[in-house]
Amino acid sequence: MAAIVETYFMNSLPLSLRTAAQDLYVKENLDSIVEFRLKKLADKYSHAFSLTEDQWEILLNALILTKLSQITLGSHLSKESIIQLRFLVKLALGMQDSSDSEIESYLQENAKNFASWYANLLRCSK
């Protein structure tokens, strides 16, 4: 079954960030995007797009969440992978100190497809 891609996060980006977001979405995988978010953005992108650090963080968070929604969850994922996915969700949402139920509530209000994906992630972590 094909994954339902959550479009809320990309659609919520300001128009000024969408060209860069589309470029990275097409050219980069999740691992690269996470590395850009946690470590350092590749020079080719910082030179190609004149964005502030805050703009890059917003853009990369949206990309991480969109790419995460494409991952098929299940018993094939290790416990460590599940922990990393949960960390990435909290980081990208800016909700590191929030409970699972707070995150679920936020997602139910804003990103229904991702809310379903996240609920499945939580089930996998039990």
All heavy atoms as an XYZ file, in Angstrom:
1012
protein
N       0.840     -1.174      0.000
C       0.000      0.000      0.000
C       0.890      1.244      0.000
O       1.852      1.346      0.750
C      -0.889     -0.020      1.230
C      -1.860      1.124      1.293
S      -3.188      0.764      2.458
C      -2.886      2.010      3.660
N       0.581      2.181     -0.826
C       1.366      3.398     -0.933
C       1.116      4.301      0.274
O       0.010      4.372      0.794
C       0.997      4.146     -2.212
N       2.171      4.968      0.708
C       2.052      5.900      1.829
C       1.304      7.151      1.371
O       1.444      7.599      0.237
C       3.436      6.274      2.329
N       0.501      7.680      2.274
C      -0.174      8.946      2.001
C       0.728     10.049      2.505
O       1.018     10.133      3.701
C      -1.547      9.008      2.700
C      -2.455      7.906      2.177
C      -2.174     10.382      2.513
C      -3.773      7.786      2.902
N       1.205     10.861      1.616
C       2.139     11.925      1.976
C       1.363     13.075      2.610
O       0.364     13.535      2.066
C       2.919     12.421      0.737
C       3.833     13.575      1.101
C       3.705     11.282      0.123
N       1.840     13.509      3.773
C       1.225     14.654      4.448
C       1.705     15.935      3.779
O       2.905     16.182      3.702
C       1.613     14.658      5.927
C       1.053     15.828      6.699
C      -0.473     15.876      6.676
O      -1.099     14.992      7.274
O      -1.015     16.821      6.056
N       0.763     16.712      3.277
C       1.113     17.952      2.569
C       1.000     19.197      3.445
O       1.448     20.270      3.040
C       0.203     18.133      1.336
O      -1.162     18.168      1.768
C       0.410     17.003      0.341
N       0.426     19.064      4.621
C       0.179     20.220      5.483
C       1.437     21.047      5.733
O       1.417     22.272      5.636
C      -0.422     19.768      6.826
C      -0.473     20.867      7.852
C      -1.463     21.844      7.797
C       0.478     20.942      8.860
C      -1.503     22.872      8.724
C       0.440     21.960      9.792
C      -0.546     22.924      9.722
O      -0.576     23.947     10.632
N       2.528     20.391      6.061
C       3.745     21.099      6.466
C       4.352     21.901      5.317
O       4.751     23.048      5.499
C       4.753     20.128      7.063
C       4.175     19.311      8.181
C       3.889     17.968      8.012
C       3.867     19.899      9.403
C       3.336     17.215      9.036
C       3.308     19.165     10.436
C       3.042     17.816     10.253
N       4.406     21.312      4.148
C       4.942     22.028      2.979
C       3.983     23.135      2.542
O       4.414     24.228      2.189
C       5.182     21.056      1.826
C       6.268     20.038      2.090
S       7.935     20.691      1.996
C       8.150     20.704      0.228
N       2.691     22.851      2.594
C       1.708     23.860      2.202
C       1.670     25.037      3.170
O       1.236     26.127      2.800
C       0.314     23.242      2.088
C       0.185     22.345      0.886
O       0.970     22.415     -0.051
N      -0.808     21.472      0.911
N       2.116     24.825      4.401
C       2.123     25.889      5.402
C       3.333     26.812      5.291
O       3.383     27.851      5.942
C       2.085     25.289      6.811
O       0.881     24.597      7.011
N       4.291     26.417      4.484
C       5.489     27.261      4.319
C       5.129     28.572      3.626
O       4.308     28.586      2.700
C       6.543     26.544      3.482
C       7.293     25.390      4.126
C       8.181     24.708      3.097
C       8.103     25.862      5.312
N       5.763     29.664      4.038
C       5.580     30.923      3.305
C       6.037     30.743      1.859
O       6.939     29.944      1.570
C       6.500     31.905      4.037
C       6.803     31.287      5.352
C       6.678     29.805      5.176
N       5.430     31.478      0.973
C       5.783     31.371     -0.455
C       7.271     31.587     -0.694
O       7.859     30.964     -1.576
C       4.958     32.357     -1.270
C       3.459     32.052     -1.352
C       2.738     33.163     -2.111
C       3.209     30.704     -2.005
N       7.890     32.447      0.107
C       9.311     32.755     -0.083
C      10.222     31.556      0.186
O      11.383     31.563     -0.234
C       9.722     33.922      0.819
O       9.506     33.587      2.184
N       9.710     30.530      0.844
C      10.523     29.351      1.157
C      10.226     28.154      0.265
O      10.960     27.173      0.260
C      10.303     28.930      2.619
C      10.576     29.972      3.700
C      10.357     29.363      5.077
C      11.967     30.548      3.573
N       9.172     28.239     -0.498
C       8.711     27.052     -1.229
C       9.629     26.596     -2.356
O       9.769     25.399     -2.594
C       7.296     27.270     -1.743
C       6.306     27.300     -0.598
C       4.901     27.299     -1.068
N       4.003     27.442      0.081
C       2.704     27.387     -0.007
N       2.122     27.205     -1.181
N       1.959     27.524      1.069
N      10.269     27.508     -3.043
C      11.170     27.096     -4.129
C      12.329     26.284     -3.574
O      12.666     25.220     -4.098
C      11.689     28.320     -4.904
O      10.580     29.025     -5.444
C      12.623     27.909     -6.026
N      12.922     26.767     -2.499
C      14.026     26.034     -1.867
C      13.525     24.696     -1.333
O      14.191     23.670     -1.484
C      14.646     26.867     -0.754
N      12.350     24.697     -0.716
C      11.792     23.460     -0.165
C      11.552     22.433     -1.265
O      11.880     21.249     -1.104
C      10.498     23.755      0.587
N      10.993     22.870     -2.374
C      10.738     21.951     -3.482
C      12.034     21.373     -4.026
O      12.114     20.185     -4.341
C       9.965     22.662     -4.595
C       8.542     22.984     -4.209
C       7.866     23.926     -5.199
O       8.505     24.568     -6.031
N       6.549     24.023     -5.094
N      13.059     22.211     -4.119
C      14.347     21.769     -4.631
C      14.938     20.677     -3.732
O      15.346     19.612     -4.211
C      15.295     22.965     -4.739
C      16.495     22.690     -5.607
O      16.350     22.010     -6.648
O      17.602     23.169     -5.265
N      14.962     20.920     -2.436
C      15.503     19.932     -1.508
C      14.634     18.686     -1.439
O      15.153     17.573     -1.331
C      15.661     20.534     -0.110
C      17.001     21.214      0.171
C      17.086     22.568     -0.475
C      17.244     21.309      1.655
N      13.328     18.853     -1.516
C      12.412     17.710     -1.452
C      12.704     16.722     -2.582
O      12.737     15.517     -2.373
C      10.962     18.190     -1.523
C       9.961     17.065     -1.477
C       9.594     16.490     -0.265
C       9.396     16.556     -2.644
C       8.688     15.437     -0.218
C       8.486     15.516     -2.605
C       8.135     14.958     -1.389
O       7.247     13.912     -1.354
N      12.948     17.250     -3.747
C      13.190     16.404     -4.916
C      14.603     15.820     -4.914
O      14.804     14.665     -5.279
C      12.940     17.212     -6.218
C      13.393     16.448     -7.439
C      11.481     17.595     -6.330
N      15.572     16.595     -4.472
C      16.975     16.192     -4.623
C      17.572     15.459     -3.428
O      18.598     14.807     -3.574
C      17.831     17.431     -4.911
C      17.527     18.065     -6.245
C      18.372     19.289     -6.479
C      18.039     19.937     -7.814
N      18.760     21.203     -8.000
N      16.977     15.608     -2.251
C      17.610     15.065     -1.043
C      16.735     14.017     -0.362
O      15.517     14.100     -0.394
C      17.907     16.193     -0.041
C      18.825     17.275     -0.572
C      20.241     16.809     -0.857
O      20.678     15.766     -0.323
O      20.933     17.489     -1.630
N      17.391     13.049      0.279
C      16.664     12.056      1.060
C      16.543     12.522      2.507
O      17.125     13.540      2.901
C      17.336     10.679      0.959
C      18.745     10.681      1.518
O      19.092     11.430      2.420
N      19.582      9.814      0.974
N      15.801     11.785      3.294
C      15.558     12.179      4.680
C      16.853     12.284      5.472
O      17.039     13.233      6.246
C      14.597     11.187      5.358
C      14.277     11.451      6.827
C      13.625     12.814      7.016
C      13.397     10.346      7.386
N      17.770     11.355      5.289
C      19.036     11.388      6.026
C      19.785     12.696      5.792
O      20.305     13.306      6.733
C      19.937     10.212      5.640
C      19.431      8.876      6.163
O      18.619      8.874      7.111
O      19.844      7.841      5.618
N      19.852     13.128      4.549
C      20.545     14.377      4.227
C      19.849     15.577      4.848
O      20.499     16.473      5.393
C      20.628     14.579      2.714
O      21.368     13.560      2.114
N      18.533     15.585      4.775
C      17.773     16.712      5.321
C      17.955     16.791      6.833
O      18.135     17.875      7.391
C      16.284     16.607      4.916
C      16.164     16.813      3.399
C      15.433     17.626      5.663
C      14.827     16.445      2.822
N      17.947     15.644      7.495
C      18.170     15.626      8.949
C      19.573     16.122      9.262
O      19.781     16.905     10.196
C      17.934     14.216      9.528
C      18.416     14.116     10.966
C      16.455     13.850      9.426
N      20.541     15.696      8.481
C      21.914     16.164      8.695
C      22.004     17.679      8.517
O      22.664     18.357      9.301
C      22.880     15.459      7.745
C      24.332     15.808      8.020
C      25.303     14.981      7.200
O      25.023     13.808      6.933
O      26.357     15.542      6.835
N      21.343     18.211      7.509
C      21.325     19.660      7.304
C      20.710     20.358      8.517
O      21.153     21.422      8.928
C      20.523     20.050      6.061
C      21.083     19.540      4.754
C      20.251     19.442      3.649
C      22.410     19.169      4.608
C      20.732     18.989      2.428
C      22.902     18.705      3.396
C      22.064     18.615      2.302
N      19.667     19.765      9.075
C      18.954     20.374     10.208
C      19.780     20.311     11.488
O      19.839     21.252     12.264
C      17.604     19.668     10.407
C      16.826     20.036     11.645
C      16.390     21.489     11.641
N      15.537     21.780     12.772
C      15.970     22.048     14.001
N      17.257     22.052     14.262
N      15.105     22.320     14.958
N      20.453     19.183     11.721
C      21.178     18.991     12.974
C      22.613     19.490     12.944
O      23.168     19.833     13.986
C      21.167     17.506     13.370
C      19.797     16.905     13.668
C      19.930     15.411     13.950
C      19.124     17.624     14.822
N      23.196     19.510     11.756
C      24.611     19.883     11.668
C      24.792     21.149     10.849
O      24.788     22.247     11.374
C      25.434     18.727     11.103
C      25.429     17.506     12.008
C      26.214     16.374     11.428
C      26.128     15.156     12.346
N      26.757     13.999     11.764
N      24.935     20.971      9.539
C      25.220     22.127      8.688
C      24.596     21.923      7.314
O      24.713     20.861      6.728
C      26.732     22.306      8.542
C      27.148     23.539      7.756
C      28.650     23.663      7.682
C      29.139     24.920      7.030
N      28.640     25.234      5.739
N      23.977     22.975      6.846
C      23.386     22.964      5.516
C      24.493     22.881      4.465
O      25.550     23.504      4.617
C      22.572     24.247      5.319
C      21.815     24.391      4.013
C      20.679     23.383      3.941
C      21.268     25.794      3.892
N      24.265     22.125      3.413
C      25.237     22.038      2.321
C      25.418     23.419      1.694
O      24.454     24.162      1.492
C      24.757     21.040      1.274
N      26.647     23.753      1.416
C      26.976     25.072      0.859
C      26.224     25.358     -0.430
O      25.829     26.495     -0.679
C      28.486     25.188      0.607
C      29.284     25.315      1.895
O      28.695     25.707      2.928
O      30.495     25.004      1.865
N      26.003     24.325     -1.243
C      25.326     24.565     -2.519
C      23.936     25.158     -2.302
O      23.462     25.959     -3.100
C      25.260     23.296     -3.369
C      24.398     22.183     -2.805
C      24.421     20.960     -3.717
C      23.623     19.825     -3.133
N      23.650     18.642     -3.981
N      23.266     24.794     -1.204
C      21.936     25.331     -0.938
C      22.004     26.710     -0.289
O      21.220     27.593     -0.614
C      21.117     24.367     -0.072
C      20.794     23.094     -0.800
C      21.258     21.873     -0.337
C      20.037     23.101     -1.962
C      20.967     20.698     -1.010
C      19.741     21.933     -2.646
C      20.216     20.731     -2.161
O      19.931     19.571     -2.833
N      22.946     26.889      0.623
C      23.052     28.211      1.256
C      23.475     29.272      0.247
O      23.084     30.435      0.380
C      24.010     28.178      2.447
O      25.296     27.756      2.067
N      24.213     28.872     -0.792
C      24.597     29.816     -1.845
C      23.463     30.024     -2.854
O      23.301     31.120     -3.395
C      25.859     29.340     -2.570
C      27.083     29.314     -1.712
N      27.512     30.395     -0.970
C      27.966     28.320     -1.457
C      28.604     30.071     -0.292
N      28.908     28.817     -0.572
N      22.702     28.989     -3.095
C      21.627     29.069     -4.102
C      20.413     29.845     -3.601
O      19.701     30.461     -4.405
C      21.204     27.665     -4.521
N      20.179     29.817     -2.293
C      18.991     30.466     -1.727
C      19.401     31.375     -0.579
O      20.060     30.938      0.357
C      17.993     29.415     -1.220
C      17.560     28.444     -2.277
C      18.124     27.178     -2.347
C      16.598     28.792     -3.222
C      17.734     26.272     -3.316
C      16.199     27.895     -4.194
C      16.771     26.636     -4.247
N      19.003     32.616     -0.653
C      19.339     33.594      0.384
C      18.285     33.565      1.486
O      17.337     34.356      1.481
C      19.433     35.001     -0.222
O      20.460     35.061     -1.162
N      18.480     32.642      2.428
C      17.545     32.502      3.535
C      18.292     32.653      4.855
O      19.483     32.332      4.952
C      16.865     31.132      3.489
C      16.091     30.777      2.217
C      15.559     29.352      2.300
C      14.945     31.749      1.994
N      17.586     33.114      5.863
C      18.178     33.232      7.191
C      18.239     31.852      7.844
O      17.597     30.899      7.381
C      17.342     34.160      8.093
O      16.072     33.546      8.342
C      17.152     35.536      7.454
N      18.965     31.748      8.952
C      19.035     30.475      9.677
C      17.654     30.051     10.155
O      17.316     28.865     10.105
C      19.995     30.591     10.860
C      21.451     30.545     10.461
C      22.381     30.502     11.660
O      22.014     29.894     12.700
O      23.476     31.061     11.560
N      16.853     31.001     10.626
C      15.501     30.685     11.078
C      14.637     30.164      9.928
O      13.857     29.223     10.109
C      14.829     31.909     11.708
C      15.406     32.256     13.071
O      16.061     31.390     13.692
O      15.199     33.398     13.522
N      14.775     30.771      8.758
C      14.018     30.312      7.593
C      14.435     28.896      7.196
O      13.593     28.066      6.864
C      14.195     31.275      6.417
C      13.480     32.592      6.607
C      13.789     33.562      5.485
O      14.950     33.726      5.079
N      12.751     34.223      4.980
N      15.737     28.624      7.231
C      16.211     27.283      6.905
C      15.661     26.268      7.905
O      15.269     25.160      7.530
C      17.741     27.214      6.865
C      18.315     27.676      5.567
C      19.103     28.760      5.348
C      18.130     27.062      4.285
N      19.416     28.859      4.014
C      18.840     27.830      3.338
C      17.433     25.936      3.842
C      18.874     27.499      1.983
C      17.465     25.612      2.484
C      18.177     26.393      1.575
N      15.620     26.637      9.186
C      15.104     25.717     10.200
C      13.631     25.395      9.948
O      13.222     24.230     10.003
C      15.281     26.308     11.600
C      14.884     25.351     12.696
C      15.202     25.867     14.077
O      16.350     26.311     14.308
O      14.293     25.836     14.931
N      12.836     26.399      9.658
C      11.418     26.203      9.346
C      11.259     25.296      8.129
O      10.474     24.345      8.133
C      10.727     27.566      9.108
C      10.648     28.347     10.419
C       9.356     27.391      8.475
C      10.300     29.817     10.243
N      12.008     25.591      7.097
C      11.955     24.830      5.848
C      12.377     23.377      6.075
O      11.685     22.444      5.649
C      12.869     25.514      4.832
C      12.962     24.951      3.426
C      13.329     26.066      2.480
C      14.005     23.865      3.328
N      13.485     23.172      6.765
C      13.983     21.814      6.996
C      13.045     21.018      7.897
O      12.846     19.814      7.686
C      15.404     21.858      7.571
C      16.470     22.379      6.600
C      17.783     22.658      7.330
C      16.682     21.424      5.439
N      12.442     21.679      8.879
C      11.459     20.993      9.722
C      10.279     20.505      8.887
O       9.818     19.369      9.049
C      10.965     21.913     10.846
C      11.994     22.093     11.932
O      12.928     21.311     12.072
N      11.820     23.132     12.730
N       9.786     21.348      8.000
C       8.668     20.958      7.130
C       9.064     19.785      6.235
O       8.277     18.846      6.031
C       8.208     22.143      6.286
N      10.270     19.826      5.710
C      10.746     18.732      4.866
C      10.877     17.431      5.651
O      10.502     16.359      5.160
C      12.092     19.088      4.231
C      12.052     20.102      3.097
C      13.455     20.574      2.754
C      11.383     19.490      1.878
N      11.414     17.507      6.852
C      11.566     16.311      7.677
C      10.203     15.666      7.921
O      10.026     14.464      7.733
C      12.273     16.650      9.009
C      13.754     16.941      8.760
C      12.112     15.512     10.027
C      14.494     17.544      9.942
N       9.237     16.467      8.327
C       7.910     15.931      8.618
C       7.250     15.348      7.370
O       6.620     14.286      7.428
C       7.040     17.011      9.252
C       7.508     17.447     10.645
C       6.859     18.760     11.046
C       7.246     16.356     11.670
N       7.415     16.010      6.246
C       6.840     15.505      4.997
C       7.491     14.186      4.596
O       6.810     13.227      4.225
C       6.992     16.550      3.879
O       6.352     17.766      4.303
C       6.371     16.072      2.585
N       8.806     14.127      4.680
C       9.517     12.890      4.334
C       9.189     11.764      5.317
O       9.066     10.603      4.909
C      11.027     13.130      4.295
C      11.502     14.039      3.178
C      11.768     13.273      1.932
C      12.442     14.158      0.879
N      12.698     13.407     -0.354
N       9.049     12.100      6.609
C       8.689     11.077      7.593
C       7.358     10.427      7.246
O       7.189      9.214      7.423
C       8.608     11.682      9.000
C       9.918     11.983      9.709
C       9.657     12.701     11.026
C      10.731     10.722      9.932
N       6.420     11.232      6.760
C       5.085     10.697      6.461
C       5.115      9.637      5.358
O       4.153      8.891      5.190
C       4.130     11.833      6.080
O       4.372     12.329      4.773
N       6.211      9.544      4.646
C       6.346      8.571      3.570
C       6.921      7.235      4.035
O       6.969      6.273      3.269
C       7.240      9.141      2.467
C       6.664     10.395      1.844
C       7.653     11.052      0.900
O       8.327     10.391      0.133
N       7.737     12.359      0.969
N       7.359      7.183      5.283
C       7.954      5.956      5.816
C       6.843      4.991      6.216
O       5.918      5.359      6.934
C       8.861      6.267      7.025
C      10.066      7.094      6.567
C       9.304      4.978      7.713
C      10.957      7.555      7.693
N       6.961      3.772      5.748
C       6.029      2.724      6.139
C       6.473      2.169      7.477
O       7.601      1.697      7.626
C       5.988      1.605      5.080
O       5.607      2.174      3.825
C       5.010      0.518      5.468
N       5.583      2.264      8.452
C       5.894      1.809      9.799
C       5.470      0.361      9.972
O       4.524     -0.097      9.350
C       5.159      2.686     10.819
C       5.497      4.173     10.772
C       4.557      4.959     11.676
C       6.948      4.410     11.147
N       6.200     -0.339     10.826
C       5.842     -1.725     11.102
C       6.905     -2.423     11.913
O       7.887     -1.812     12.357
N       6.728     -3.719     12.062
C       7.635     -4.517     12.894
C       9.031     -4.652     12.284
O       9.956     -5.095     12.962
C       7.034     -5.897     13.143
O       6.817     -6.560     11.910
N       9.197     -4.253     11.030
C      10.514     -4.323     10.396
C      11.468     -3.262     10.938
O      12.674     -3.350     10.739
C      10.388     -4.179      8.873
C       9.856     -2.847      8.440
N       8.511     -2.531      8.541
C      10.474     -1.753      7.940
C       8.332     -1.288      8.098
N       9.502     -0.806      7.734
N      10.932     -2.258     11.647
C      11.772     -1.195     12.204
C      12.285     -1.597     13.583
O      11.534     -2.134     14.397
C      10.984      0.113     12.308
C      10.565      0.744     10.992
C       9.617      1.908     11.235
C      11.778      1.195     10.199
N      13.539     -1.292     13.826
C      14.127     -1.597     15.127
C      13.617     -0.620     16.183
O      13.097      0.454     15.860
C      15.652     -1.515     15.051
O      16.052     -0.157     14.867
N      13.787     -0.991     17.435
C      13.414     -0.119     18.552
C      14.164      1.214     18.452
O      13.585      2.278     18.688
C      13.744     -0.825     19.874
C      13.251     -0.128     21.086
C      11.794     -0.410     21.288
C      11.361      0.011     22.685
N       9.919      0.045     22.795
N      15.442      1.153     18.062
C      16.251      2.366     17.915
C      15.705      3.266     16.815
O      15.672      4.493     16.952
C      17.722      2.014     17.624
C      18.438      1.332     18.764
C      18.133     -0.154     18.871
O      17.726     -0.789     17.861
O      18.257     -0.695     19.988
N      15.263      2.654     15.736
C      14.679      3.439     14.635
C      13.410      4.143     15.084
O      13.187      5.309     14.756
C      14.365      2.538     13.440
O      15.535      2.015     12.887
N      12.576      3.448     15.845
C      11.338      4.036     16.354
C      11.661      5.219     17.263
O      11.032      6.284     17.167
C      10.493      2.977     17.110
C      10.087      1.831     16.176
C       9.291      3.615     17.785
C       9.166      2.194     15.063
N      12.646      5.052     18.126
C      13.058      6.141     19.030
C      13.543      7.335     18.217
O      13.200      8.489     18.515
C      14.139      5.647     20.020
C      13.516      4.658     21.007
C      14.804      6.808     20.743
C      14.515      3.892     21.853
N      14.335      7.081     17.181
C      14.829      8.174     16.335
C      13.694      8.878     15.607
O      13.692     10.113     15.500
C      15.850      7.640     15.321
C      17.160      7.253     15.936
C      18.124      6.655     14.923
O      17.734      6.212     13.845
N      19.395      6.642     15.277
N      12.732      8.130     15.119
C      11.595      8.741     14.430
C      10.794      9.616     15.382
O      10.393     10.738     15.030
C      10.701      7.659     13.814
C      11.310      6.872     12.657
C      10.391      5.717     12.260
C      11.607      7.765     11.476
N      10.578      9.139     16.597
C       9.844      9.939     17.582
C      10.611     11.212     17.929
O      10.019     12.284     18.061
C       9.571      9.112     18.833
C       8.544      8.007     18.565
C       8.221      7.214     19.782
N       7.496      8.043     20.736
C       7.185      7.646     21.960
N       7.521      6.442     22.376
N       6.520      8.444     22.772
N      11.930     11.112     18.054
C      12.766     12.286     18.306
C      12.632     13.293     17.176
O      12.469     14.495     17.409
C      14.235     11.875     18.484
C      15.190     13.031     18.449
C      15.357     13.834     19.565
C      15.901     13.331     17.291
C      16.235     14.921     19.523
C      16.767     14.410     17.242
C      16.939     15.201     18.366
N      12.690     12.807     15.939
C      12.604     13.703     14.782
C      11.258     14.411     14.703
O      11.192     15.599     14.363
C      12.871     12.939     13.492
C      14.316     12.538     13.246
C      14.423     11.656     11.997
C      15.215     13.765     13.114
N      10.186     13.700     15.023
C       8.861     14.328     15.021
C       8.841     15.474     16.021
O       8.444     16.600     15.702
C       7.748     13.306     15.340
C       6.421     14.004     15.588
C       7.611     12.296     14.208
N       9.278     15.209     17.240
C       9.259     16.240     18.278
C      10.160     17.423     17.909
O       9.785     18.576     18.091
C       9.689     15.655     19.626
C       8.632     14.766     20.242
C       9.047     14.296     21.619
C       7.863     13.638     22.316
N       8.048     13.563     23.759
N      11.333     17.117     17.389
C      12.262     18.174     16.989
C      11.663     19.043     15.889
O      11.638     20.276     15.993
C      13.577     17.560     16.500
C      14.589     18.552     15.919
C      15.246     19.338     17.047
C      15.625     17.827     15.084
N      11.175     18.407     14.845
C      10.673     19.149     13.688
C       9.399     19.933     14.010
O       9.142     20.976     13.403
C      10.442     18.205     12.514
N       8.616     19.439     14.957
C       7.421     20.172     15.366
C       7.748     21.270     16.383
O       6.903     22.107     16.675
C       6.389     19.223     15.982
C       5.657     18.290     15.033
C       4.803     17.306     15.821
C       4.795     19.085     14.049
N       8.959     21.241     16.925
C       9.319     22.185     17.973
C       8.588     21.868     19.269
O       8.285     22.761     20.056
N       8.323     20.586     19.485
C       7.549     20.143     20.645
C       8.339     19.115     21.463
O       7.792     18.130     21.937
C       6.203     19.567     20.191
C       5.320     20.544     19.454
S       3.754     19.840     18.865
C       2.820     19.800     20.409
N       9.631     19.381     21.664
C      10.493     18.425     22.351
C      10.029     18.113     23.769
O      10.240     17.009     24.260
C      11.953     18.923     22.399
C      12.623     19.013     21.062
C      12.507     20.391     20.427
O      11.470     21.029     20.487
N      13.569     20.856     19.812
N       9.418     19.084     24.444
C       8.992     18.884     25.825
C       7.518     18.502     25.944
O       6.985     18.434     27.052
C       9.265     20.155     26.646
C      10.754     20.490     26.712
O      11.569     19.547     26.736
O      11.094     21.689     26.713
N       6.872     18.261     24.833
C       5.442     17.943     24.832
C       5.213     16.443     25.001
O       6.045     15.621     24.619
C       4.799     18.404     23.525
O       4.937     19.797     23.373
N       4.069     16.125     25.559
C       3.687     14.715     25.714
C       3.176     14.168     24.381
O       2.841     14.933     23.469
C       2.594     14.581     26.769
O       1.387     15.159     26.284
N       3.104     12.867     24.309
C       2.568     12.236     23.099
C       1.139     12.695     22.833
O       0.766     12.937     21.687
C       2.616     10.711     23.215
C       4.033     10.165     23.214
O       4.924     10.804     22.615
O       4.255      9.099     23.811
N       0.346     12.822     23.884
C      -1.050     13.234     23.689
C      -1.142     14.687     23.215
O      -2.015     15.023     22.406
C      -1.872     13.030     24.962
O      -1.362     13.785     26.026
N      -0.249     15.555     23.675
C      -0.231     16.937     23.189
C       0.135     16.985     21.707
O      -0.465     17.744     20.938
C       0.765     17.779     23.996
C       0.324     18.045     25.417
C       1.410     18.681     26.266
O       2.601     18.336     26.105
O       1.051     19.517     27.117
N       1.090     16.168     21.318
C       1.489     16.109     19.913
C       0.338     15.551     19.070
O       0.012     16.104     18.013
C       2.767     15.268     19.733
C       3.947     16.004     20.383
C       3.048     14.985     18.264
C       5.216     15.204     20.482
N      -0.293     14.497     19.555
C      -1.432     13.926     18.826
C      -2.556     14.946     18.653
O      -3.148     15.042     17.573
C      -1.962     12.686     19.546
C      -1.096     11.460     19.347
C      -1.690     10.230     19.978
O      -1.801     10.186     21.216
O      -2.051      9.303     19.213
N      -2.844     15.708     19.688
C      -3.896     16.737     19.602
C      -3.552     17.787     18.560
O      -4.390     18.165     17.739
C      -4.096     17.417     20.964
O      -4.619     16.521     21.888
N      -2.305     18.263     18.594
C      -1.865     19.249     17.609
C      -2.011     18.689     16.191
O      -2.516     19.370     15.296
C      -0.408     19.663     17.873
C       0.163     20.483     16.747
C      -0.116     21.842     16.646
C       0.940     19.895     15.749
C       0.380     22.595     15.599
C       1.432     20.641     14.698
C       1.149     21.984     14.627
O       1.632     22.730     13.566
N      -1.563     17.472     15.998
C      -1.619     16.872     14.665
C      -3.048     16.626     14.214
O      -3.368     16.830     13.038
C      -0.806     15.570     14.640
C       0.708     15.736     14.806
C       1.383     14.381     14.969
C       1.306     16.515     13.646
N      -3.919     16.202     15.113
C      -5.323     15.994     14.754
C      -5.966     17.284     14.254
O      -6.790     17.259     13.342
C      -6.114     15.453     15.953
C      -5.962     13.979     16.178
C      -6.489     13.140     15.024
O      -7.410     13.510     14.305
N      -5.868     11.993     14.819
N      -5.574     18.395     14.832
C      -6.134     19.688     14.429
C      -5.553     20.190     13.109
O      -6.215     20.921     12.379
C      -5.868     20.742     15.502
C      -6.652     20.538     16.773
C      -6.294     21.552     17.838
O      -5.854     22.674     17.485
O      -6.441     21.229     19.024
N      -4.317     19.814     12.818
C      -3.612     20.436     11.704
C      -3.212     19.504     10.568
O      -3.182     19.935      9.417
C      -2.351     21.137     12.228
C      -2.683     22.251     13.164
O      -3.181     23.293     12.752
N      -2.456     22.050     14.461
N      -2.849     18.294     10.875
C      -2.269     17.401      9.862
C      -2.824     15.991     10.058
O      -2.180     15.127     10.645
C      -0.747     17.415      9.969
N      -4.019     15.774      9.560
C      -4.751     14.519      9.809
C      -3.985     13.272      9.335
O      -3.939     12.269     10.038
C      -6.116     14.561      9.130
C      -6.985     15.688      9.603
C      -7.878     15.253     10.713
C      -8.909     16.322     10.980
N      -8.939     16.725     12.345
N      -3.409     13.340      8.151
C      -2.666     12.178      7.654
C      -1.473     11.872      8.548
O      -1.190     10.719      8.864
C      -2.186     12.391      6.220
C      -3.326     12.421      5.229
O      -4.350     11.783      5.422
N      -3.157     13.173      4.165
N      -0.777     12.920      8.962
C       0.390     12.724      9.823
C      -0.046     12.269     11.210
O       0.663     11.499     11.863
C       1.239     13.994      9.905
C       2.639     13.731     10.378
C       3.613     13.310      9.492
C       2.986     13.887     11.713
C       4.907     13.056      9.924
C       4.272     13.627     12.160
C       5.244     13.212     11.260
N      -1.199     12.719     11.675
C      -1.727     12.273     12.970
C      -1.921     10.766     12.965
O      -1.583     10.075     13.944
C      -3.034     12.994     13.287
N      -2.430     10.239     11.876
C      -2.610      8.799     11.740
C      -1.257      8.084     11.716
O      -1.070      7.050     12.369
C      -3.396      8.504     10.461
O      -3.505      7.133     10.252
N      -0.309      8.638     10.986
C       1.040      8.075     10.913
C       1.670      8.076     12.300
O       2.268      7.084     12.731
C       1.885      8.881      9.920
C       3.269      8.363      9.721
C       3.675      7.457      8.788
C       4.439      8.724     10.479
N       5.039      7.225      8.923
C       5.518      7.993      9.947
C       4.671      9.580     11.544
C       6.814      8.095     10.452
C       5.961      9.683     12.057
C       7.016      8.936     11.510
N       1.526      9.182     13.024
C       2.122      9.309     14.362
C       1.480      8.320     15.343
O       2.178      7.712     16.160
C       1.985     10.745     14.867
C       2.694     10.991     16.168
C       4.084     11.002     16.237
C       1.979     11.212     17.339
C       4.739     11.227     17.438
C       2.626     11.434     18.547
C       4.008     11.439     18.582
O       4.659     11.663     19.781
N       0.175      8.153     15.267
C      -0.506      7.174     16.123
C       0.042      5.774     15.852
O       0.254      4.983     16.788
C      -2.011      7.233     15.891
N       0.287      5.467     14.592
C       0.875      4.183     14.230
C       2.301      4.070     14.781
O       2.708      3.007     15.270
C       0.856      4.013     12.706
C       1.159      2.601     12.264
O       1.136      1.662     13.038
N       1.460      2.457     10.986
N       3.050      5.155     14.727
C       4.414      5.177     15.294
C       4.367      4.866     16.782
O       5.178      4.081     17.291
C       5.071      6.536     15.031
C       6.467      6.742     15.628
C       7.474      5.799     14.960
C       6.903      8.189     15.454
N       3.426      5.481     17.480
C       3.297      5.227     18.920
C       2.935      3.765     19.193
O       3.457      3.158     20.135
C       2.265      6.159     19.540
C       2.624      7.648     19.541
C       1.495      8.471     20.148
C       3.944      7.902     20.275
N       2.061      3.192     18.366
C       1.717      1.773     18.524
C       2.941      0.890     18.313
O       3.120     -0.116     19.003
C       0.599      1.376     17.550
C      -0.783      1.800     18.004
C      -1.880      1.167     17.166
N      -1.853      1.555     15.766
C      -2.390      2.680     15.287
N      -2.967      3.533     16.104
N      -2.324      2.955     14.003
N       3.778      1.269     17.361
C       4.995      0.481     17.083
C       5.992      0.560     18.236
O       6.834     -0.335     18.384
C       5.676      0.994     15.817
S       4.808      0.605     14.294
N       5.910      1.613     19.016
C       6.889      1.791     20.089
C       6.491      1.062     21.374
O       7.242      1.071     22.338
C       7.121      3.276     20.368
O       5.960      3.875     20.895
N       5.342      0.439     21.382
C       4.898     -0.277     22.593
C       5.311     -1.723     22.553
O       5.597     -2.310     21.598
C       3.378     -0.153     22.737
C       3.000      1.273     23.038
C       1.529      1.403     23.241
C       1.227      2.876     23.549
N      -0.123      3.202     23.627
